[in-house]
Amino acid sequence: MPVLEGLWGPDLRMRDAGLGVAVEAGVCPEEAPHSPVWGPLRTPPITCGGLSLALELPTLIRQLRAAWRARKGGPRGPERSQASTWVESDKEEVEEVKHDIEDRRAHLEADGRLNTGHAGVLLVERRGSYPLIDLRILKTSAQQGEVEAGRRKVKRQLSFQRYCHASRLLRGLVPHNPGSLHLLDDDYLGQAAHMLSKVGTWNFDIFLFDRLTNGHSLVTLMCHLFNVYGLVHHFQLDMVKLHRFLGMVQEDYHSQNPYHNAVHAADVTQAMYCYLKEPKLAEQLSPLDVFLGLMAAAAHDVDHPGVNQPFLIKTRHHLASLYQNTSVLESHHWRSTVGMLRESGLLSHLPADVSQDMEQQLGSLILATDISRQNEFLSTFREHLDNQDLDLQQASHRHFILQIALKCADVCNPCRVWELSRQWSERVCEEFYRQGDLEKKFDMEISPMCNQQADSVPAIQIGFISYIVEPLFEEWHRFTEPSPLSQTMIGHLHKNKARWSRLRHAHAPSDTQTHTHTRAEEPEPEGEGGGGGGGSRGEGKDIP
């Protein structure tokens, strides 16, 4: 049994007397679909792998339990864990949420709409469901924890002030041109507007855009794209609910993850927008297709814990048991997205069957990003192209292409210009190395590609490009027949792979220096510009 058993708990059943919650993995609520218990949800929760959507354990319960243990006398002094630091830094926020839930529960029970056994589950369905994982091994001091907590509070305060000060929505006016700039500070308005005017170009710098939007790149980008496509008007969306939903999604990405964070979600969303504009696809897409594609891209990795599925399985994480070790993270991303949709009420004005169908299609798109299903989708895609039987007039075929487009957007980093591609490569490898350090810390077998001493960034990237990215984008290249964007992406892909190969040979395994320092010691090849990929950047300029 792994050492982390104590971290997850001896079983999958957790109780909280204060909230009246009792959840057990594999046991679905027995209420009928039209039972009053599902009143606030309007429809029975959809299922994944035969398990109820409402079963996943909310992190809020664990926060309250952790806070209670801290009051009873947890670790003290310099040996205190990161979890204790985290609990203290967020204690006020936890208390506020706890009181809010108790008030809501009392109100609902007074109305007779919920019984005690399920009130807590339904009210806090959305929040993440994994116990805290100590991924920031190098940042364990109480002082750093307090600084991080302070930054989060300042960030939330600035966001609220910006929204109240600049939003025309609160005065009943919907901004039209451009649609998302009410989210920005005046100092950055011009620069962000200029970037948004070029959001459809392949060399879009999402890192710069995130800085210009004060860390709100995902919300700002999604609001802008929804206005570009007229989705707010088409689906009669409430702009306040839309902003609330997007804020939930952005907040539930973990900023401490080097790779799987809200900036990655914004990058995938921008790439998805570029693919939706492909001439062969754009003319056939319906507003529903565009809505689902953008929403799936924005939420496809929400609440990602920064570790992979094998890690969750071998540490006996309750999510692995809940989803039966199949598409564990992807199922969690989908379930979390549906929970946020229902909590925000974004689709509450639509008929129940329509909103439930949209939730199911979102799940189909998000589950397609499971890398273990790569060969399944690739072989089907290749077969369609060989037989030339793709008919984009059919909704099922358009949905399949959206799945392929989302898969491409999710792994498109090696197809970006070198400056952006290298940053993403270093970030994902840093996340791998953190998992490896965590496994080493608990005397577990280090997962493949997670050993910083044996797996270099160039070696990881060459393998990833060769076995995952190249086969997928070669078929996408065929599908687009090929488009200028597809030609640009393939060009960057080949150049970046060659560059990683040179770096790999320049730093042989016998080199005693740490592999993560490779980027600082890179020899500048002749003929590629003095800025590290300048020639590549020129080819990718302003591709529509």
C-alpha positions in Angstrom: 0.0 0.0 0.0 1.5 3.4 -0.9 2.6 5.8 1.8 0.0 8.2 0.6 -2.9 6.1 1.9 -3.0 8.2 4.9 -3.3 11.3 2.7 -6.4 10.0 0.8 -8.0 8.3 3.9 -8.5 4.6 4.6 -11.7 4.4 2.6 -13.9 6.3 0.2 -16.6 7.2 2.6 -16.5 10.6 4.3 -19.0 12.1 6.7 -19.5 15.6 8.0 -22.0 16.0 10.8 -22.3 19.7 10.3 -23.4 19.4 6.7 -25.2 16.1 7.0 -23.3 14.6 4.1 -22.6 10.9 3.6 -21.2 9.9 0.3 -19.9 6.5 -0.6 -18.2 5.6 -3.9 -20.2 3.4 -6.2 -23.5 4.0 -4.5 -26.0 6.2 -6.5 -28.8 8.0 -4.9 -32.0 6.0 -5.1 -34.4 8.9 -5.7 -36.5 8.8 -8.8 -35.6 11.2 -11.6 -38.5 13.5 -10.7 -38.0 13.3 -6.9 -37.9 16.7 -5.0 -34.3 16.0 -4.1 -33.3 17.0 -7.7 -35.3 20.2 -7.6 -32.4 22.7 -7.6 -30.8 20.7 -10.5 -33.9 20.7 -12.6 -32.8 17.3 -14.1 -31.3 14.2 -12.7 -27.5 14.4 -12.7 -25.9 12.9 -15.8 -23.7 9.9 -15.3 -20.1 8.9 -16.3 -19.2 5.3 -16.3 -22.5 4.4 -14.7 -21.9 6.6 -11.6 -23.9 9.6 -10.5 -22.6 13.1 -11.2 -23.4 14.1 -7.6 -21.1 11.5 -6.0 -17.8 13.2 -6.3 -16.6 14.5 -2.9 -16.5 18.3 -2.7 -13.3 19.9 -1.6 -15.2 22.2 0.6 -16.0 19.4 3.1 -12.3 18.6 3.3 -11.5 22.2 3.8 -13.9 22.4 6.8 -12.6 19.1 8.2 -9.0 20.3 7.8 -9.9 23.6 9.5 -11.5 21.7 12.4 -8.4 19.5 12.8 -6.2 22.6 12.7 -8.2 24.1 15.6 -7.9 20.8 17.5 -4.2 21.1 17.4 -2.4 20.3 14.1 1.3 20.5 13.3 3.0 23.6 14.7 6.2 25.4 14.3 8.7 25.0 11.5 7.6 21.4 10.8 4.0 22.4 9.9 2.9 21.1 6.5 1.8 23.0 3.5 -1.7 21.8 4.1 -1.7 23.6 7.5 -0.4 26.8 6.0 -3.1 26.6 3.3 -5.8 26.1 5.9 -4.8 29.1 8.0 -4.4 31.4 5.0 -7.9 30.6 3.7 -9.6 30.2 7.1 -11.7 33.4 6.8 -12.9 32.3 3.3 -13.7 28.8 4.6 -15.7 30.3 7.5 -17.7 32.5 5.2 -18.5 29.7 2.8 -19.5 27.4 5.7 -22.0 30.0 7.1 -23.4 30.6 3.6 -24.0 26.9 3.1 -25.6 26.4 6.5 -27.9 29.3 5.8 -28.8 27.9 2.4 -29.3 24.4 3.7 -31.6 25.6 6.5 -33.6 27.6 4.0 -34.0 24.7 1.6 -34.9 22.3 4.4 -37.5 24.7 5.7 -39.1 24.7 2.2 -39.1 20.9 2.2 -37.2 20.7 -1.1 -34.1 18.8 0.2 -33.6 16.1 2.7 -30.7 16.2 5.2 -28.9 13.3 3.5 -28.2 15.1 0.2 -28.4 18.8 1.0 -24.6 19.2 1.3 -23.9 17.3 -1.8 -26.2 19.3 -4.0 -25.2 22.7 -2.7 -21.5 22.2 -3.1 -21.5 19.8 -6.0 -19.1 21.9 -8.2 -16.0 22.3 -6.1 -13.0 20.2 -6.7 -12.8 16.7 -5.2 -9.2 15.7 -4.5 -7.3 16.0 -1.2 -4.6 18.6 -1.1 -1.4 17.3 -2.8 1.9 18.9 -1.8 3.2 19.8 -5.2 5.1 22.9 -4.2 7.9 21.0 -2.5 10.3 23.9 -2.7 7.8 26.3 -1.2 6.8 25.0 2.2 7.5 27.9 4.5 4.7 29.6 6.4 5.9 32.9 5.1 5.6 31.9 1.5 2.1 30.5 2.1 1.0 33.8 3.7 2.4 35.8 0.7 0.5 33.5 -1.7 -2.7 33.9 0.2 -2.3 37.7 0.2 -1.8 37.7 -3.5 -5.0 35.7 -4.0 -7.0 38.1 -1.9 -5.6 41.1 -3.7 -6.3 39.5 -7.1 -9.9 38.8 -6.1 -10.3 42.4 -4.8 -8.9 44.0 -8.0 -11.1 41.8 -10.1 -14.2 42.8 -8.2 -13.3 46.5 -8.3 -12.6 46.3 -12.0 -15.9 44.6 -12.7 -17.9 47.1 -10.7 -16.1 50.2 -12.0 -15.8 49.4 -15.6 -18.7 47.0 -16.4 -21.4 48.6 -18.4 -23.5 45.5 -17.7 -24.4 46.8 -14.2 -26.0 49.8 -15.9 -28.0 47.7 -18.3 -25.7 48.3 -21.3 -24.1 45.5 -23.2 -20.8 46.5 -24.7 -20.6 45.7 -28.4 -17.1 46.6 -29.8 -15.2 44.9 -28.6 -17.3 42.8 -26.2 -14.9 41.9 -23.5 -12.8 45.0 -22.8 -15.0 46.1 -19.9 -13.0 43.5 -17.9 -9.7 45.4 -18.4 -8.0 48.2 -16.5 -7.8 51.5 -18.5 -4.0 51.4 -18.5 -4.0 48.1 -20.5 -7.1 48.8 -22.6 -5.3 49.8 -25.8 -2.7 47.0 -25.7 -5.2 44.3 -25.0 -7.6 45.6 -27.6 -4.8 45.5 -30.2 -4.0 41.9 -29.2 -7.7 40.9 -29.4 -7.8 42.3 -32.9 -5.2 39.7 -33.9 -6.6 36.8 -31.8 -7.1 34.8 -34.9 -3.3 34.8 -35.8 -1.2 31.8 -35.0 1.6 33.7 -33.4 -0.7 35.1 -30.7 1.3 35.4 -27.5 -1.0 34.2 -24.8 1.6 34.9 -22.0 1.7 38.6 -22.9 -2.1 38.7 -23.2 -2.4 37.1 -19.7 -0.1 39.8 -18.3 -2.1 42.6 -20.0 -5.4 41.3 -18.6 -3.9 40.9 -15.0 -4.3 37.1 -15.1 -7.8 37.1 -16.6 -6.8 35.9 -20.1 -9.4 33.1 -20.1 -12.4 35.2 -19.1 -11.5 38.1 -21.3 -10.8 35.9 -24.4 -14.0 33.9 -24.0 -16.2 37.0 -23.6 -14.6 38.5 -26.7 -15.1 35.3 -28.8 -18.7 35.0 -27.6 -19.3 38.5 -29.0 -17.4 37.8 -32.2 -19.7 34.9 -32.9 -22.9 36.5 -31.5 -23.4 33.6 -29.1 -24.8 35.8 -26.3 -27.6 37.0 -28.5 -28.2 33.7 -30.3 -28.6 31.7 -27.0 -30.1 34.6 -25.1 -27.5 34.3 -22.4 -27.5 36.4 -19.3 -24.2 38.3 -19.4 -23.9 38.4 -15.6 -24.3 34.6 -15.4 -21.9 34.1 -18.3 -19.2 36.2 -16.5 -19.9 34.3 -13.3 -19.5 30.9 -15.0 -16.3 31.9 -16.7 -15.0 33.3 -13.5 -15.7 30.0 -11.8 -13.9 28.1 -14.6 -10.8 30.4 -14.4 -10.7 30.3 -10.6 -10.9 26.5 -10.5 -7.7 26.1 -12.6 -4.7 25.8 -10.3 -2.3 28.7 -10.7 0.5 26.8 -9.0 0.5 24.3 -11.8 3.3 25.2 -14.2 1.4 23.8 -17.2 -2.2 22.8 -16.5 -3.5 26.2 -15.5 -5.8 28.9 -16.8 -3.2 30.2 -19.3 -3.1 26.8 -20.9 -6.9 26.8 -21.1 -6.8 30.2 -22.8 -4.1 29.0 -25.2 -6.1 26.0 -26.2 -9.2 28.2 -26.6 -7.3 30.6 -28.9 -6.0 27.6 -31.0 -9.6 26.2 -31.1 -10.8 29.6 -32.5 -8.1 29.4 -35.2 -9.3 25.9 -36.2 -13.0 26.9 -36.2 -12.0 29.6 -38.7 -10.6 27.0 -41.1 -12.4 27.5 -44.5 -13.4 23.9 -44.8 -15.0 23.9 -41.3 -16.2 27.5 -40.8 -18.9 27.4 -43.4 -20.5 24.2 -42.0 -20.5 25.0 -38.3 -23.7 25.9 -36.4 -23.8 28.3 -33.5 -24.2 25.3 -31.2 -21.0 23.7 -32.6 -19.1 26.9 -32.0 -20.5 27.3 -28.5 -19.6 23.7 -27.6 -16.1 23.9 -29.1 -15.2 27.1 -27.2 -16.7 26.0 -24.0 -15.0 22.6 -24.1 -11.6 24.2 -24.9 -12.0 26.6 -22.0 -12.9 24.0 -19.4 -11.1 20.9 -20.7 -8.6 20.8 -17.9 -10.5 22.6 -15.1 -9.5 21.6 -11.6 -6.5 19.6 -12.8 -4.4 18.6 -9.8 -1.0 18.7 -11.6 -0.5 15.0 -11.5 -1.4 12.3 -14.1 -3.9 9.5 -14.0 -1.4 6.7 -13.1 -0.4 8.7 -10.1 -4.0 8.9 -8.9 -4.5 5.2 -9.5 -1.4 4.0 -7.6 -2.1 6.3 -4.7 -5.6 5.0 -4.5 -7.2 8.4 -5.0 -10.9 8.3 -4.7 -11.4 9.8 -8.2 -9.7 6.8 -9.6 -12.1 4.5 -7.9 -15.1 6.7 -8.7 -14.4 6.6 -12.4 -13.1 3.0 -12.4 -9.5 4.0 -13.5 -10.9 5.1 -16.9 -10.4 8.7 -18.2 -10.2 9.7 -14.5 -9.1 13.3 -15.0 -11.2 14.0 -18.1 -14.3 12.7 -16.4 -13.6 15.0 -13.5 -13.1 18.0 -15.8 -16.4 17.3 -17.4 -18.3 16.7 -14.2 -16.8 19.9 -12.7 -17.9 21.9 -15.8 -21.4 20.6 -15.6 -21.5 21.5 -11.9 -20.4 25.0 -12.7 -23.0 25.4 -15.5 -25.7 24.4 -13.1 -24.4 26.5 -10.2 -24.1 29.6 -12.4 -27.5 29.0 -14.0 -26.1 29.9 -17.4 -28.3 27.4 -19.3 -31.2 27.5 -16.9 -33.5 29.4 -19.3 -33.2 26.6 -21.9 -35.5 23.6 -21.9 -34.3 20.8 -19.7 -33.7 18.3 -22.6 -31.7 20.9 -24.5 -29.4 21.9 -21.7 -28.9 18.2 -20.8 -28.0 17.4 -24.4 -25.5 20.3 -24.4 -23.9 18.9 -21.2 -23.6 15.5 -22.8 -21.9 16.9 -25.9 -19.5 18.9 -23.7 -18.6 15.6 -22.0 -18.0 13.9 -25.3 -15.6 16.6 -26.4 -13.7 16.8 -23.1 -13.4 13.0 -22.8 -11.9 13.0 -26.3 -8.8 14.8 -24.9 -7.8 11.6 -23.0 -4.4 10.9 -24.5 -4.9 7.1 -23.9 -7.6 7.2 -26.6 -5.2 8.8 -29.2 -5.0 5.7 -31.4 -8.8 5.2 -31.3 -9.5 8.7 -32.7 -6.6 8.8 -35.0 -7.5 5.5 -36.7 -11.1 6.7 -37.1 -10.0 10.0 -38.5 -7.6 8.4 -40.9 -10.3 5.9 -42.1 -12.7 8.8 -42.8 -10.1 10.6 -44.8 -9.1 7.5 -46.8 -12.7 6.8 -47.6 -13.5 10.5 -48.2 -16.8 9.9 -46.5 -16.8 12.9 -44.0 -20.1 14.8 -44.5 -20.0 18.0 -42.5 -23.7 18.5 -43.2 -24.3 15.7 -40.6 -24.2 16.8 -37.0 -22.4 13.6 -35.9 -19.6 14.2 -38.4 -19.2 17.8 -37.3 -19.1 16.7 -33.7 -16.3 14.2 -34.5 -14.3 17.0 -36.3 -14.8 19.2 -33.2 -13.3 16.3 -31.1 -10.3 16.1 -33.4 -9.9 19.9 -33.4 -9.9 20.0 -29.6 -7.3 17.2 -29.5 -5.2 19.2 -31.9 -5.6 22.4 -29.9 -4.7 20.6 -26.7 -1.3 19.4 -28.0 -0.5 22.2 -30.5 2.4 23.7 -28.5 5.1 22.1 -30.7 3.4 23.7 -33.7 3.8 27.2 -32.3 6.7 29.5 -33.0 9.8 28.5 -31.1 9.6 31.2 -28.4 6.1 30.1 -27.3 6.7 26.4 -28.0 9.8 26.3 -25.8 8.1 27.9 -22.9 5.2 25.4 -23.0 7.7 22.5 -23.2 9.6 23.7 -20.2 6.4 24.2 -18.2 5.0 20.7 -18.9 8.3 19.1 -18.1 8.5 21.1 -14.9 5.1 19.7 -13.9 6.3 16.2 -14.7 9.5 16.7 -12.6 7.4 17.9 -9.7 5.4 14.7 -9.8 8.6 12.7 -9.9 9.9 14.6 -6.9 6.7 13.9 -5.0 6.9 10.2 -5.9 10.6 10.1 -4.8 9.7 11.8 -1.6 7.2 9.1 -0.7 9.4 6.2 -1.9 7.2 5.4 -4.9 8.3 4.3 -8.3 9.0 7.4 -10.4 6.7 7.6 -13.4 8.0 7.7 -17.0 9.2 11.2 -18.1 9.1 12.4 -14.5 12.7 11.7 -13.5 14.6 15.0 -13.8 17.9 13.3 -13.7 17.2 10.8 -16.5 14.5 12.5 -18.7 15.7 15.7 -20.3 13.4 18.2 -21.8 14.6 17.7 -25.4 14.2 13.9 -25.1 10.7 14.2 -23.7 9.7 16.7 -26.5 11.1 14.6 -29.3 9.2 11.5 -28.1 6.0 13.6 -27.7 6.3 15.1 -31.2 7.2 11.8 -32.8 4.5 9.6 -31.3 1.6 12.0 -30.5 1.8 15.3 -32.3 3.1 14.5 -35.8 0.7 11.6 -36.6 -2.3 13.8 -35.5 -1.3 16.9 -37.4 -0.4 15.0 -40.5 -4.0 13.9 -40.7 -5.3 17.3 -39.8 -3.1 18.6 -42.7 -4.9 16.2 -45.0 -8.3 17.3 -43.8 -7.7 21.0 -44.4 -6.4 20.2 -47.9 -4.1 21.9 -46.7 -4.8 25.4 -45.5 -2.2 28.2 -45.0 -2.5 27.7 -41.2 -2.0 24.0 -41.5 1.1 24.5 -43.6 2.5 27.0 -41.0 1.9 24.6 -38.1 3.6 21.7 -39.9 6.5 24.0 -40.7 7.0 25.0 -37.1 6.6 21.4 -36.0 9.4 20.1 -38.1 11.7 23.1 -37.2 11.0 22.7 -33.5 11.6 19.0 -33.6 15.0 19.6 -35.4 15.9 22.2 -32.8 15.1 19.8 -29.9 17.3 17.2 -31.6 20.2 19.5 -31.8 19.8 20.4 -28.1 19.6 16.7 -27.2 22.9 16.0 -29.0 24.5 19.1 -27.5 23.8 17.8 -24.0 24.6 14.2 -23.9 23.3 12.0 -21.0 26.9 11.9 -19.7 26.6 15.6 -18.9 26.5 16.0 -15.2 24.6 19.2 -15.3 20.8 19.2 -14.7 18.7 18.8 -17.8 16.4 21.6 -16.9 19.3 24.1 -17.5 19.4 23.1 -21.2 17.4 26.2 -22.3 20.0 28.5 -20.8 22.9 26.8 -22.5 21.4 26.5 -26.0 23.8 27.1 -28.9 22.3 29.5 -31.3 22.1 27.8 -34.8 23.2 29.8 -37.8 20.6 30.9 -40.3 17.7 30.9 -37.9 17.9 34.5 -36.7 19.7 36.0 -33.7 16.6 35.9 -31.5 16.1 32.2 -31.2 13.7 31.2 -33.9 13.3 34.6 -35.6 13.0 32.9 -39.0 10.2 30.7 -37.8 8.4 33.7 -36.4 8.4 35.4 -39.7 6.7 32.5 -41.4 3.9 32.4 -38.8 3.0 36.1 -39.0 -0.6 37.1 -39.3 -1.8 33.7 -40.6 -5.6 34.0 -40.6 
